[in-house]
Amino acid sequence: MWRSTRRSGRARPLEDTLSPQEKKAEFIQQEVAREVERLLRVIFGDRRKSGRLDLKAVEMVVRSALHQAGAAMLSKLLRFPVPKTGQRTVACACGQQAQYRELRSKPLLTAVGPAQVARASYLCPHCHTGRFPADVELDIERTEFSPGVRRVQAMVGHDAPFEHSRQQLQLLAGLEVTAKSVERVAEAIATR
């Protein structure tokens, strides 16, 4: 696809004229389309072999594929840019300014599966404390669970034994967590 530029009036490939947000949206659309194509090949191939449709198996494959596409989409959305030159300091709790160091990646279990967050890290030269403002903004400070996963853990962990809750999360949401993490999250949320 081609788009005409304002300055020259010449047509350039569409991907050369897209904003970073448009590029992310295009990537997400392509990722979902690839996953749907792969999924349909599996479903129709299985149907040709067996002559019938195993609805239970198809449901699980569809859920898994959509979770994978959703996790890829979240990972792309959670790639924060390097801060601009004038925005490379943040206030530290000690009263000094923490300096930008680098982008750091962190695993994050989301309601649609494992994702990665790439965010700016800052270090205070005075007290040597590291800061991740995006973690605060996303409510993932000091945890590898998204707010959605923590909510589900707390809900299932509230009324059932933690091992049973872990099994429910695996069966119903496809989330792999430990019984101990369900216990910790449920207790932490209950004390708020």
Backbone as ProteinMPNN parsed JSONL, in Angstrom:
{"seq_chain_A": "MWRSTRRSGRARPLEDTLSPQEKKAEFIQQEVAREVERLLRVIFGDRRKSGRLDLKAVEMVVRSALHQAGAAMLSKLLRFPVPKTGQRTVACACGQQAQYRELRSKPLLTAVGPAQVARASYLCPHCHTGRFPADVELDIERTEFSPGVRRVQAMVGHDAPFEHSRQQLQLLAGLEVTAKSVERVAEAIATR", "coords_chain_A": {"N_chain_A": [[0.846, -1.168, 0.0], [0.434, 2.292, -0.684], [1.172, 5.688, 0.193], [0.686, 9.133, -0.263], [3.003, 11.739, 0.338], [2.943, 14.864, 2.149], [4.835, 16.95, 1.697], [6.426, 16.361, -0.681], [4.628, 15.215, -2.41], [5.063, 12.86, -3.616], [4.545, 9.354, -3.888], [5.006, 7.084, -1.255], [6.001, 3.988, 0.291], [3.476, 2.704, 2.441], [4.231, 1.841, 5.041], [6.418, 3.444, 5.589], [5.37, 5.898, 6.246], [3.878, 5.721, 8.511], [2.858, 6.419, 11.871], [4.419, 5.701, 15.09], [2.39, 4.544, 16.717], [0.543, 3.726, 14.799], [2.093, 1.854, 13.471], [2.381, -0.048, 15.487], [-0.301, -0.832, 15.737], [-0.697, -1.902, 13.171], [1.138, -4.033, 13.252], [-0.062, -5.583, 15.261], [-2.506, -6.25, 14.042], [-1.525, -7.81, 11.91], [-0.318, -9.88, 13.349], [-2.536, -11.07, 14.636], [-3.982, -11.866, 12.358], [-2.166, -13.743, 11.255], [-2.207, -15.66, 13.294], [-4.896, -16.469, 13.248], [-5.054, -17.567, 10.655], [-3.248, -19.731, 10.95], [-4.574, -21.172, 12.896], [-6.996, -21.833, 11.587], [-5.992, -23.512, 9.582], [-5.142, -25.693, 11.136], [-7.593, -26.529, 12.295], [-9.236, -27.144, 10.024], [-7.604, -29.016, 8.755], [-7.575, -31.081, 10.641], [-10.264, -31.713, 10.611], [-10.563, -32.662, 8.001], [-9.023, -34.99, 8.177], [-10.332, -36.567, 10.169], [-13.014, -36.4, 9.524], [-14.939, -35.256, 11.032], [-15.941, -32.695, 13.413], [-14.33, -31.866, 16.298], [-15.59, -30.305, 18.768], [-14.878, -29.581, 21.419], [-12.061, -29.791, 21.386], [-11.521, -27.908, 19.392], [-12.454, -25.573, 20.614], [-10.58, -25.301, 22.721], [-8.198, -25.019, 21.272], [-8.736, -22.66, 19.861], [-9.023, -20.863, 21.996], [-6.428, -20.991, 23.089], [-4.9, -20.049, 20.91], [-5.893, -17.447, 20.6], [-5.174, -16.403, 23.053], [-2.373, -16.504, 22.799], [-2.006, -14.706, 20.672], [-3.038, -12.416, 21.886], [-1.229, -12.081, 24.01], [1.122, -11.57, 22.573], [0.358, -9.181, 21.407], [0.022, -7.557, 23.679], [2.68, -7.553, 24.61], [3.894, -6.116, 22.579], [2.55, -3.655, 22.836], [3.455, -2.951, 25.333], [6.047, -2.114, 25.1], [7.923, 0.358, 25.899], [9.091, 3.566, 24.799], [12.493, 4.841, 24.553], [13.225, 7.401, 26.819], [12.887, 10.857, 25.892], [15.484, 13.319, 25.38], [15.178, 15.572, 27.183], [13.675, 14.421, 29.167], [14.86, 12.626, 30.921], [15.182, 12.242, 33.638], [13.806, 11.457, 36.838], [11.911, 12.113, 39.799], [13.245, 11.073, 42.89], [12.554, 9.15, 45.848], [14.232, 9.976, 47.864], [14.529, 12.629, 47.49], [16.264, 13.537, 45.576], [17.274, 13.499, 42.066], [16.64, 10.803, 39.968], [18.482, 9.178, 37.431], [18.046, 8.329, 33.982], [18.809, 5.052, 32.904], [18.622, 2.688, 31.215], [16.588, 0.717, 28.926], [14.695, -1.799, 30.364], [13.709, -5.183, 30.462], [10.935, -7.129, 31.551], [9.319, -10.048, 32.686], [5.818, -10.689, 32.483], [2.888, -12.006, 33.694], [-0.132, -12.099, 32.171], [-3.727, -11.793, 31.804], [-4.144, -13.008, 29.385], [-1.958, -14.555, 28.995], [1.669, -15.15, 29.089], [3.669, -12.233, 28.863], [5.908, -9.555, 27.876], [7.37, -6.717, 29.385], [8.914, -3.829, 28.381], [10.62, -1.316, 29.723], [11.591, 1.98, 30.873], [14.4, 2.309, 32.987], [15.586, 3.832, 35.945], [18.183, 5.262, 37.934], [19.11, 6.405, 41.063], [21.735, 8.522, 41.764], [22.419, 9.366, 44.273], [21.167, 7.843, 46.444], [21.234, 5.345, 45.344], [19.0, 3.912, 44.521], [16.887, 2.039, 42.453], [14.444, 2.867, 39.967], [11.283, 2.404, 38.41], [9.165, 3.935, 36.689], [7.077, 3.223, 34.894], [6.213, 0.773, 35.86], [4.857, 1.514, 38.167], [2.83, 3.082, 37.043], [1.464, 1.107, 35.553], [0.598, -0.542, 37.548], [2.186, -2.734, 38.36], [4.298, -2.877, 40.032], [6.867, -4.43, 41.797], [5.855, -6.998, 41.263], [5.121, -9.817, 39.177], [2.738, -10.26, 38.043], [-0.092, -9.252, 36.223], [-2.577, -6.651, 36.854], [-5.096, -7.751, 36.217], [-4.67, -10.553, 36.372], [-3.964, -10.769, 39.067], [-6.367, -10.019, 40.25], [-8.069, -12.139, 39.455], [-6.721, -14.255, 40.694], [-7.102, -13.553, 43.376], [-9.882, -13.701, 43.537], [-10.471, -16.472, 43.01], [-8.874, -17.599, 44.942], [-9.984, -16.811, 47.291], [-12.226, -18.309, 48.2], [-11.601, -21.012, 48.086], [-9.37, -23.842, 48.609], [-5.887, -23.136, 48.104], [-4.395, -24.709, 46.283], [-6.424, -25.928, 44.824], [-7.509, -23.625, 43.722], [-5.378, -22.83, 42.098], [-5.481, -24.88, 40.217], [-7.988, -24.351, 39.094], [-7.486, -21.889, 37.855], [-5.711, -22.735, 35.876], [-7.307, -24.511, 34.353], [-9.631, -22.959, 33.666], [-8.702, -20.464, 32.754], [-6.286, -20.893, 31.536], [-3.939, -20.188, 32.789], [-0.77, -20.467, 34.207], [0.146, -20.763, 37.384], [1.519, -20.788, 40.725], [0.371, -22.494, 43.689], [1.203, -21.165, 45.938], [1.589, -18.542, 44.984], [-1.038, -17.818, 44.456], [-2.022, -17.847, 47.043], [-0.447, -15.783, 48.263], [-1.209, -13.486, 46.774], [-4.002, -13.446, 47.145], [-4.126, -13.071, 49.93], [-2.76, -10.623, 50.161], [-4.442, -8.859, 48.796], [-6.723, -9.12, 50.32], [-5.97, -7.822, 52.652], [-6.002, -5.172, 52.034]], "CA_chain_A": [[0.0, 0.0, 0.0], [1.226, 3.511, -0.822], [0.573, 6.915, 0.696], [1.349, 10.328, -0.78], [3.49, 12.61, 1.406], [2.528, 16.262, 1.993], [5.893, 17.81, 1.187], [6.855, 16.113, -2.048], [3.532, 14.727, -3.218], [5.429, 11.543, -4.153], [4.035, 8.204, -3.139], [5.99, 6.276, -0.521], [5.341, 2.829, 0.903], [2.666, 3.067, 3.599], [4.932, 1.628, 6.306], [7.369, 4.539, 5.81], [4.667, 7.109, 6.664], [3.057, 5.433, 9.682], [3.339, 6.824, 13.194], [4.718, 4.515, 15.915], [1.145, 3.911, 17.16], [-0.028, 3.045, 13.641], [2.924, 0.68, 13.222], [1.998, -1.049, 16.488], [-1.622, -1.342, 15.361], [-0.511, -2.747, 11.995], [1.78, -5.259, 13.725], [-1.056, -6.359, 15.996], [-3.432, -6.811, 13.053], [-0.821, -8.873, 11.198], [-0.135, -10.992, 14.287], [-3.839, -11.726, 14.794], [-4.292, -12.519, 11.083], [-1.317, -14.946, 11.172], [-2.685, -16.653, 14.257], [-6.178, -16.989, 12.753], [-4.739, -18.45, 9.525], [-2.656, -20.958, 11.488], [-5.648, -21.858, 13.6], [-7.917, -22.412, 10.604], [-5.31, -24.659, 8.949], [-5.185, -26.813, 12.089], [-8.983, -27.001, 12.447], [-9.709, -27.785, 8.797], [-6.788, -30.202, 8.534], [-8.07, -32.117, 11.544], [-11.604, -32.101, 10.154], [-10.379, -33.495, 6.795], [-8.511, -36.3, 8.597], [-11.285, -37.349, 10.959], [-14.357, -36.339, 8.958], [-15.87, -34.619, 11.977], [-15.42, -31.552, 14.155], [-14.258, -32.068, 17.749], [-15.827, -28.956, 19.264], [-14.094, -29.337, 22.639], [-10.674, -29.556, 20.981], [-11.485, -26.641, 18.658], [-12.578, -24.492, 21.61], [-9.317, -25.143, 23.44], [-7.206, -24.505, 20.329], [-9.077, -21.263, 19.602], [-8.671, -20.088, 23.188], [-4.971, -20.924, 23.175], [-4.397, -19.185, 19.836], [-6.243, -16.058, 20.906], [-4.334, -15.993, 24.173], [-1.029, -16.248, 22.273], [-2.055, -13.453, 19.913], [-3.232, -11.343, 22.864], [0.029, -11.874, 24.739], [2.046, -10.903, 21.633], [-0.129, -7.817, 21.265], [0.376, -6.83, 24.9], [4.135, -7.357, 24.634], [4.193, -5.006, 21.649], [2.03, -2.42, 23.437], [4.184, -2.659, 26.563], [7.415, -1.689, 24.782], [7.982, 1.807, 26.062], [10.236, 4.158, 24.091], [13.555, 5.488, 25.331], [12.803, 8.782, 27.105], [13.527, 11.92, 25.123], [16.614, 13.946, 26.077], [14.763, 16.424, 28.3], [12.832, 13.665, 30.098], [15.663, 11.493, 31.381], [15.301, 12.2, 35.096], [12.557, 11.388, 37.6], [12.114, 12.37, 41.227], [13.496, 9.907, 43.743], [11.974, 9.291, 47.182], [15.21, 10.632, 48.743], [14.522, 14.055, 47.208], [17.174, 13.815, 44.468], [16.794, 13.107, 40.745], [17.155, 9.536, 39.435], [18.878, 9.331, 36.037], [17.719, 7.228, 33.078], [19.929, 4.138, 32.669], [18.397, 1.846, 30.041], [15.31, 0.007, 28.894], [14.82, -3.13, 30.959], [12.58, -6.06, 30.188], [10.434, -7.852, 32.713], [8.202, -10.929, 32.327], [4.552, -10.33, 33.114], [1.794, -12.917, 33.393], [-1.364, -11.35, 31.968], [-4.919, -12.634, 31.68], [-4.084, -13.743, 28.127], [-0.739, -15.347, 28.957], [2.938, -14.474, 29.374], [4.049, -11.092, 28.032], [7.121, -8.86, 28.307], [7.293, -5.258, 29.496], [10.215, -3.167, 28.219], [10.368, 0.021, 30.26], [12.76, 2.751, 31.282], [14.867, 2.176, 34.372], [16.286, 5.018, 36.438], [18.981, 4.993, 39.127], [19.452, 7.621, 41.801], [23.154, 8.499, 42.107], [22.574, 9.709, 45.68], [20.81, 6.721, 47.33], [21.415, 4.109, 44.564], [17.729, 3.207, 44.396], [16.373, 1.931, 41.099], [13.038, 3.257, 39.826], [10.619, 2.017, 37.173], [7.889, 4.646, 36.71], [6.035, 2.504, 34.145], [5.669, -0.269, 36.737], [3.882, 2.183, 39.034], [1.714, 3.463, 36.175], [0.737, -0.091, 35.143], [0.268, -1.3, 38.753], [2.923, -3.999, 38.363], [5.495, -2.678, 40.829], [7.219, -5.551, 42.678], [5.089, -8.205, 40.958], [5.17, -10.278, 37.795], [1.353, -10.546, 37.671], [-0.861, -8.066, 35.837], [-3.726, -6.42, 37.744], [-6.161, -8.697, 35.885], [-4.332, -11.874, 36.927], [-4.056, -10.684, 40.535], [-7.793, -10.003, 40.6], [-8.58, -13.497, 39.297], [-6.116, -15.061, 41.763], [-7.771, -13.209, 44.631], [-11.257, -14.206, 43.499], [-10.522, -17.924, 43.175], [-8.179, -17.95, 46.177], [-10.767, -16.368, 48.449], [-13.215, -19.28, 48.672], [-11.2, -22.408, 47.893], [-7.958, -24.096, 48.931], [-5.034, -22.493, 47.122], [-4.058, -25.673, 45.229], [-7.638, -26.03, 43.988], [-7.59, -22.349, 43.001], [-4.36, -22.902, 41.049], [-6.008, -25.769, 39.184], [-9.066, -23.633, 38.419], [-6.872, -20.892, 36.966], [-5.163, -23.463, 34.732], [-8.401, -25.053, 33.549], [-10.57, -21.955, 33.168], [-8.069, -19.308, 32.107], [-5.029, -21.265, 30.896], [-2.847, -19.492, 33.473], [0.109, -21.307, 35.025], [0.621, -20.098, 38.598], [1.702, -21.721, 41.835], [-0.588, -22.341, 44.787], [1.767, -20.148, 46.834], [1.322, -17.204, 44.446], [-2.469, -17.561, 44.684], [-2.14, -17.533, 48.472], [0.14, -14.463, 48.521], [-2.025, -12.439, 46.144], [-5.302, -13.407, 47.822], [-3.927, -12.479, 51.251], [-2.377, -9.219, 49.995], [-5.628, -8.102, 48.405], [-7.655, -9.149, 51.45], [-5.521, -6.893, 53.696], [-6.137, -3.777, 51.563]], "C_chain_A": [[0.899, 1.241, 0.0], [0.45, 4.698, -0.307], [1.377, 8.092, 0.147], [1.794, 11.194, 0.398], [3.093, 14.049, 1.115], [3.594, 17.095, 1.291], [6.176, 17.583, -0.297], [5.709, 15.697, -2.958], [3.828, 13.364, -3.832], [4.888, 10.437, -3.268], [5.197, 7.454, -2.51], [5.275, 5.065, 0.034], [4.646, 3.247, 2.2], [3.442, 2.925, 4.899], [5.949, 2.72, 6.61], [6.698, 5.789, 6.371], [3.824, 6.906, 7.919], [3.699, 5.956, 10.959], [3.677, 5.566, 13.992], [3.448, 3.796, 16.387], [0.496, 3.146, 16.011], [0.77, 1.787, 13.306], [2.598, -0.429, 14.216], [0.659, -1.672, 16.125], [-1.515, -2.273, 14.163], [0.133, -4.074, 12.39], [0.76, -6.16, 14.41], [-2.042, -7.008, 15.03], [-2.784, -7.965, 12.292], [-0.647, -10.103, 12.082], [-1.435, -11.774, 14.469], [-4.199, -12.475, 13.517], [-3.467, -13.793, 10.911], [-1.832, -16.043, 12.093], [-4.001, -17.272, 13.803], [-5.944, -17.941, 11.578], [-4.183, -19.781, 10.008], [-3.724, -21.816, 12.146], [-6.609, -22.539, 12.626], [-7.294, -23.597, 9.881], [-5.374, -25.885, 9.848], [-6.6, -27.393, 12.163], [-9.441, -27.74, 11.201], [-8.895, -29.016, 8.449], [-7.256, -31.356, 9.386], [-9.436, -32.625, 11.086], [-11.508, -32.979, 8.904], [-9.925, -34.896, 7.189], [-9.593, -37.157, 9.246], [-12.686, -37.37, 10.37], [-15.386, -35.723, 9.894], [-15.168, -33.48, 12.697], [-15.469, -31.864, 15.646], [-14.362, -30.686, 18.393], [-15.004, -28.637, 20.508], [-12.644, -29.007, 22.291], [-10.554, -28.219, 20.261], [-11.577, -25.47, 19.626], [-11.253, -24.235, 22.31], [-8.229, -24.573, 22.532], [-7.464, -23.032, 20.046], [-8.683, -20.399, 20.796], [-7.161, -19.908, 23.291], [-4.404, -19.968, 22.131], [-4.699, -17.72, 20.124], [-5.451, -15.538, 22.095], [-2.923, -15.664, 23.686], [-0.99, -14.933, 21.503], [-2.211, -12.269, 20.862], [-1.958, -11.043, 23.637], [1.06, -11.188, 23.852], [1.653, -9.443, 21.469], [0.24, -6.993, 22.501], [1.873, -6.57, 24.981], [4.533, -6.204, 23.73], [3.735, -3.676, 22.248], [2.826, -1.99, 24.662], [5.673, -2.411, 26.323], [7.444, -0.175, 24.812], [9.195, 2.358, 25.326], [11.294, 4.661, 25.07], [13.101, 6.92, 25.587], [13.575, 9.797, 26.265], [14.563, 12.614, 25.998], [16.193, 14.775, 27.288], [13.942, 15.71, 29.36], [13.578, 12.476, 30.698], [15.97, 11.508, 32.873], [13.897, 12.112, 35.683], [12.883, 11.634, 39.066], [12.304, 11.058, 41.968], [12.887, 10.187, 45.112], [12.925, 10.012, 48.146], [15.267, 12.142, 48.504], [15.448, 14.463, 46.067], [16.519, 13.397, 43.144], [17.458, 11.787, 40.319], [17.378, 9.716, 37.935], [18.469, 8.096, 35.231], [18.968, 6.381, 32.844], [19.76, 3.389, 31.352], [16.957, 1.346, 30.036], [15.565, -1.376, 29.462], [13.545, -3.902, 30.71], [12.209, -6.83, 31.442], [9.312, -8.776, 32.245], [6.958, -10.531, 33.114], [3.506, -11.352, 32.716], [0.516, -12.1, 33.336], [-2.532, -12.322, 31.85], [-4.943, -13.415, 30.373], [-2.789, -14.532, 27.969], [0.498, -14.517, 29.22], [3.239, -13.374, 28.359], [5.351, -10.523, 28.586], [6.838, -7.368, 28.36], [8.713, -4.735, 29.339], [10.003, -1.711, 28.599], [11.662, 0.667, 30.724], [13.101, 2.472, 32.741], [15.704, 3.41, 34.703], [17.043, 4.621, 37.699], [19.343, 6.328, 39.762], [20.927, 7.549, 42.185], [23.406, 8.777, 43.596], [22.332, 8.491, 46.584], [20.912, 5.357, 46.643], [20.151, 3.255, 44.478], [17.287, 3.221, 42.935], [14.888, 2.269, 41.068], [12.547, 2.83, 38.445], [9.249, 2.69, 37.154], [6.763, 3.924, 35.969], [5.416, 1.4, 35.006], [4.601, 0.314, 37.664], [2.63, 2.511, 38.224], [0.842, 2.262, 35.812], [0.262, -0.938, 36.321], [0.894, -2.697, 38.729], [4.233, -3.874, 39.145], [5.665, -3.846, 41.796], [6.332, -6.782, 42.478], [5.276, -8.558, 39.487], [3.781, -10.692, 37.323], [0.646, -9.248, 37.323], [-1.996, -7.855, 36.831], [-4.877, -7.395, 37.474], [-5.906, -10.079, 36.463], [-4.435, -11.841, 38.446], [-5.515, -10.698, 40.986], [-8.384, -11.411, 40.525], [-8.008, -14.403, 40.39], [-6.83, -14.802, 43.09], [-9.187, -13.775, 44.669], [-11.317, -15.717, 43.725], [-9.853, -18.36, 44.473], [-8.95, -17.612, 47.434], [-11.63, -17.479, 49.04], [-12.788, -20.731, 48.584], [-9.756, -22.592, 48.355], [-7.074, -23.594, 47.783], [-4.625, -23.443, 45.996], [-5.239, -25.853, 44.282], [-7.794, -24.765, 43.143], [-6.585, -22.314, 41.852], [-4.855, -23.762, 39.892], [-7.146, -25.105, 38.403], [-8.515, -22.608, 37.436], [-6.302, -21.562, 35.716], [-6.285, -23.924, 33.808], [-9.239, -23.953, 32.889], [-9.918, -20.819, 32.388], [-6.775, -19.65, 31.386], [-3.821, -20.605, 31.523], [-2.084, -20.451, 34.372], [0.645, -20.493, 36.198], [0.817, -21.151, 39.669], [0.617, -21.481, 42.879], [-0.105, -21.249, 45.747], [1.496, -18.74, 46.305], [-0.144, -16.843, 44.603], [-2.673, -17.138, 46.137], [-1.634, -16.114, 48.761], [-0.735, -13.339, 47.988], [-3.36, -12.317, 46.873], [-5.173, -12.747, 49.189], [-3.577, -10.991, 51.156], [-3.589, -8.367, 49.653], [-6.648, -8.051, 49.549], [-7.267, -8.145, 52.531], [-5.641, -5.43, 53.283], [-7.389, -3.122, 52.085]], "O_chain_A": [[1.974, 1.245, 0.598], [-0.78, 4.721, -0.361], [2.606, 8.044, 0.102], [1.04, 11.365, 1.356], [2.922, 14.419, -0.047], [3.28, 17.866, 0.384], [6.163, 18.532, -1.08], [5.824, 15.821, -4.177], [2.97, 12.773, -4.487], [4.792, 10.583, -2.05], [6.227, 7.221, -3.142], [4.06, 5.104, 0.231], [5.178, 4.054, 2.962], [3.337, 3.783, 5.776], [6.312, 2.911, 7.771], [7.379, 6.656, 6.919], [3.126, 7.825, 8.347], [4.921, 5.94, 11.109], [3.263, 4.471, 13.611], [3.428, 2.567, 16.45], [-0.038, 2.055, 16.209], [0.199, 0.773, 12.905], [2.542, -1.603, 13.85], [0.495, -2.89, 16.194], [-2.164, -3.319, 14.131], [-0.285, -5.128, 11.911], [0.727, -7.366, 14.163], [-2.377, -8.183, 15.18], [-3.426, -8.988, 12.055], [-0.808, -11.233, 11.622], [-1.428, -13.005, 14.456], [-4.675, -13.608, 13.585], [-3.996, -14.814, 10.473], [-1.884, -17.213, 11.713], [-4.201, -18.477, 13.958], [-6.563, -19.003, 11.51], [-4.597, -20.839, 9.534], [-3.763, -23.034, 11.966], [-6.988, -23.693, 12.826], [-7.979, -24.579, 9.593], [-5.632, -26.992, 9.375], [-6.779, -28.61, 12.1], [-9.976, -28.845, 11.299], [-9.439, -29.974, 7.899], [-7.33, -32.49, 8.913], [-9.724, -33.819, 11.167], [-12.275, -33.93, 8.754], [-10.38, -35.882, 6.61], [-9.749, -38.331, 8.91], [-13.471, -38.265, 10.683], [-16.573, -35.677, 9.573], [-13.951, -33.323, 12.6], [-16.546, -32.101, 16.193], [-13.363, -29.984, 18.546], [-14.486, -27.528, 20.634], [-12.067, -28.064, 22.831], [-9.599, -27.475, 20.487], [-10.857, -24.483, 19.477], [-10.847, -23.084, 22.474], [-7.43, -23.742, 22.964], [-6.525, -22.237, 19.994], [-8.085, -19.336, 20.633], [-6.675, -18.807, 23.548], [-3.522, -19.165, 22.438], [-3.849, -16.855, 19.914], [-5.096, -14.36, 22.139], [-2.339, -14.665, 24.105], [-0.06, -14.141, 21.658], [-1.583, -11.229, 20.663], [-1.643, -9.88, 23.891], [1.796, -10.319, 24.319], [2.515, -8.567, 21.4], [0.715, -5.864, 22.379], [2.292, -5.483, 25.38], [5.408, -5.408, 24.074], [4.456, -2.681, 22.173], [2.869, -0.806, 24.994], [6.47, -2.493, 27.256], [7.036, 0.486, 23.857], [10.222, 1.685, 25.239], [11.022, 4.875, 26.251], [12.638, 7.59, 24.664], [14.757, 9.616, 25.972], [14.519, 12.504, 27.223], [16.826, 14.669, 28.339], [13.549, 16.324, 30.352], [12.978, 11.432, 30.952], [16.914, 10.857, 33.321], [12.932, 12.62, 35.11], [14.004, 11.388, 39.513], [11.619, 10.069, 41.707], [12.723, 11.347, 45.49], [12.478, 10.595, 49.134], [15.965, 12.859, 49.222], [15.422, 15.615, 45.635], [15.356, 12.993, 43.115], [18.684, 11.675, 40.312], [16.562, 10.332, 37.25], [18.534, 6.969, 35.723], [20.053, 6.915, 32.615], [20.63, 3.439, 30.481], [16.213, 1.525, 31.001], [16.53, -2.045, 29.091], [12.446, -3.349, 30.741], [13.056, -7.139, 32.279], [8.441, -8.348, 31.487], [7.044, -10.093, 34.261], [3.257, -11.552, 31.527], [0.121, -11.482, 34.325], [-2.335, -13.536, 31.802], [-5.687, -14.388, 30.256], [-2.549, -15.118, 26.914], [0.407, -13.33, 29.533], [3.082, -13.564, 27.153], [5.835, -10.955, 29.633], [6.155, -6.821, 27.494], [9.614, -5.143, 30.072], [9.31, -0.966, 27.907], [12.677, 0.004, 30.937], [12.227, 2.406, 33.605], [16.422, 3.948, 33.861], [16.6, 3.748, 38.446], [19.813, 7.25, 39.096], [21.335, 6.609, 42.867], [24.476, 8.461, 44.116], [23.189, 8.144, 47.397], [20.702, 4.326, 47.282], [20.223, 2.031, 44.376], [17.306, 4.257, 42.27], [14.161, 1.995, 42.023], [13.28, 2.884, 37.457], [8.264, 2.077, 37.564], [5.606, 4.008, 36.382], [4.222, 1.124, 34.891], [3.573, -0.315, 37.914], [1.51, 2.25, 38.663], [-0.383, 2.378, 35.766], [-0.409, -1.95, 36.118], [0.242, -3.697, 39.028], [5.16, -4.66, 38.949], [4.737, -4.208, 42.519], [6.088, -7.527, 43.427], [5.557, -7.69, 38.661], [3.65, -11.394, 36.321], [0.768, -8.257, 38.042], [-2.346, -8.773, 37.573], [-5.558, -7.819, 38.408], [-6.823, -10.711, 36.987], [-4.941, -12.786, 39.051], [-5.852, -11.321, 41.993], [-9.114, -11.829, 41.423], [-8.73, -15.227, 40.951], [-7.123, -15.738, 43.834], [-9.639, -14.269, 45.703], [-12.114, -16.194, 44.532], [-10.227, -19.384, 45.045], [-8.608, -18.075, 48.523], [-11.751, -17.579, 50.261], [-13.553, -21.612, 48.978], [-9.009, -21.622, 48.477], [-7.481, -23.63, 46.622], [-4.519, -23.008, 44.849], [-5.057, -25.923, 43.067], [-8.172, -24.841, 41.974], [-6.896, -21.831, 40.763], [-4.668, -23.412, 38.727], [-7.253, -25.28, 37.189], [-9.016, -22.475, 36.32], [-6.402, -21.013, 34.619], [-6.201, -23.736, 32.595], [-9.519, -24.015, 31.692], [-10.52, -20.273, 31.464], [-6.213, -18.8, 30.694], [-2.783, -20.469, 30.875], [-2.672, -21.156, 35.193], [1.503, -19.629, 36.017], [0.337, -22.277, 39.537], [0.025, -20.404, 42.943], [-0.911, -20.501, 46.301], [1.205, -17.835, 47.087], [-0.469, -15.683, 44.857], [-3.405, -16.19, 46.421], [-2.316, -15.335, 49.428], [-0.973, -12.35, 48.682], [-3.801, -11.21, 47.183], [-6.026, -11.943, 49.567], [-4.038, -10.191, 51.969], [-3.736, -7.263, 50.175], [-7.349, -7.054, 49.719], [-8.135, -7.659, 53.256], [-5.405, -4.539, 54.099], [-7.649, -1.958, 51.783]]}, "name": "protein", "num_of_chains": 1, "seq": "MWRSTRRSGRARPLEDTLSPQEKKAEFIQQEVAREVERLLRVIFGDRRKSGRLDLKAVEMVVRSALHQAGAAMLSKLLRFPVPKTGQRTVACACGQQAQYRELRSKPLLTAVGPAQVARASYLCPHCHTGRFPADVELDIERTEFSPGVRRVQAMVGHDAPFEHSRQQLQLLAGLEVTAKSVERVAEAIATR"}
